[in-house]
Amino acid sequence: MMNTNRRTLLGAAGAAMMLAMTATGALAQDVTLKMHQMLPAQAVIPAQLLDVWADKVEADSAGRIKIDRFPSMQLGGTPPELVDQVQDGVADIIWTVVGYTPGRFPSTEVFELPFFVDDPKAASYAYWKMYEETMAASDFPDMKMLATFVHGPGLFHTKDPVETPADLQGMKIRGGSRLVNQMLELAGASPVGMPVPAVSESLSKGVIDGTTLPWEVTSAVKSSELVHNHTSFEGPGLYTLTFIVAMNQGAYDGLPDDLKAIIDENSGLNFSLQGADVMLAGDAAGLTIAEDLGNTMIVIDKATAEAEWMPLVQPVYDSWVAEMSEKGIDGQALIDRARTLMDEYKASN
């Protein structure tokens, strides 16, 4: 009888232990999220922003959230399809260039107007504030936004030097956005649209004569090894692109409240400003590579940019405001609000 009771007690204890282990195992990893993006894992944005964010979310959740990372489009598709993938649930989280789907998120283009942004952190601040004010409803109603930011100043990287708009005539240039492409056309260049990962091969094969990129990206695509002339501008940069880090709304809604809170605590304005910080740090590294190679650095001073380049891009502003009006959007109001918010950030920092 004593042996039977002992076996019963041991069996009960073992069952309790197994139950506890099972419960612990369930708590250790309540959800696995797939994060998908276009760049190699070692590139600046995945290595220094997305992975850092994902590691912190995992740590803050004590392992209940696990984020699997898929660089270089490993889940399939092309970079312009990333937005559809996060909406359709192919990926739970994506980082992408908004302009890869031109016209789909029209309000964000205010930050892509040529010679509009002189401080990427101020622009990223304004971008998030405007997302909260209007863009969440007007442009992004069907996804959970984690961050909105822009990169550092875009510039020309070309086989032949570019000092004036006339120097662009006849060149095939990869444009950073549809608005930059409009400016290139006005200068007499032939704009070529392509995602960043295609730039290296296109330069090496002569498909394009140059590209527009911020310094941060040049290290990933090795453009400074392929072309040796770089044209930047004092004051507002040639252009910026808008980025989002977004989550599938259903994946977010399906989280328990405490895990939603962890996602929320690690997202928003601070994450957006971190995105700008990381890209600016990457700019410094990319510039150093080009300088070490002995490449030619052409800097257009602010007065020359205003005299020779700004008149060229004014039609881009005019046509954009008209396009927005056709969509029922007050483009000039977006320009004015973005400028006000950028000034607000600069005044407080």
Stockholm file with secondary structure:
# STOCKHOLM 1.0

chainA/1-349         MMNTNRRTLLGAAGAAMMLAMTATGALAQDVTLKMHQMLPAQAVIPAQLLDVWADKVEADSAGRIKIDRFPSMQLGGTPPELVDQVQDGVADIIWTVVGYTPGRFPSTEVFELPFFVDDPKAASYAYWKMYEETMAASDFPDMKMLATFVHGPGLFHTKDPVETPADLQGMKIRGGSRLVNQMLELAGASPVGMPVPAVSESLSKGVIDGTTLPWEVTSAVKSSELVHNHTSFEGPGLYTLTFIVAMNQGAYDGLPDDLKAIIDENSGLNFSLQGADVMLAGDAAGLTIAEDLGNTMIVIDKATAEAEWMPLVQPVYDSWVAEMSEKGIDGQALIDRARTLMDEYKASN
#=GR chainA/1-349 SS CHHHHHHHHHHHHHHHHHHHHHHHHHHHTSEEEEEECSSCTTSHHIIIIIHHHHHHHHHHTTTSEEEEEECTTTTSSCGGGHHHHHHHTSCSEEEEEGGGSTTSSGGGGGGGSTTCCSCHHHHHHHHHHHIIIIIHHHTCTTEEEEEEEECSCEEEEESSCCSSGGGGTTCEEECSSHHHHHHHHHHTCEEECCCGGGHHHHHHTTSCSEEEEEHHHHHHHTHHHHCCEEEEESSSCSCCCEEEEEEEHHHHHTSCHHHHHHHHHTSSHHHHHHHHHHHHHHHHHHHHHHHHTTCEEEEECHHHIIIIIHHHHHHHHHHHHHHHHHTTCCHHHHHHHHHHHHHHHHHTC
#=GC SS_cons         CHHHHHHHHHHHHHHHHHHHHHHHHHHHTSEEEEEECSSCTTSHHIIIIIHHHHHHHHHHTTTSEEEEEECTTTTSSCGGGHHHHHHHTSCSEEEEEGGGSTTSSGGGGGGGSTTCCSCHHHHHHHHHHHIIIIIHHHTCTTEEEEEEEECSCEEEEESSCCSSGGGGTTCEEECSSHHHHHHHHHHTCEEECCCGGGHHHHHHTTSCSEEEEEHHHHHHHTHHHHCCEEEEESSSCSCCCEEEEEEEHHHHHTSCHHHHHHHHHTSSHHHHHHHHHHHHHHHHHHHHHHHHTTCEEEEECHHHIIIIIHHHHHHHHHHHHHHHHHTTCCHHHHHHHHHHHHHHHHHTC
//
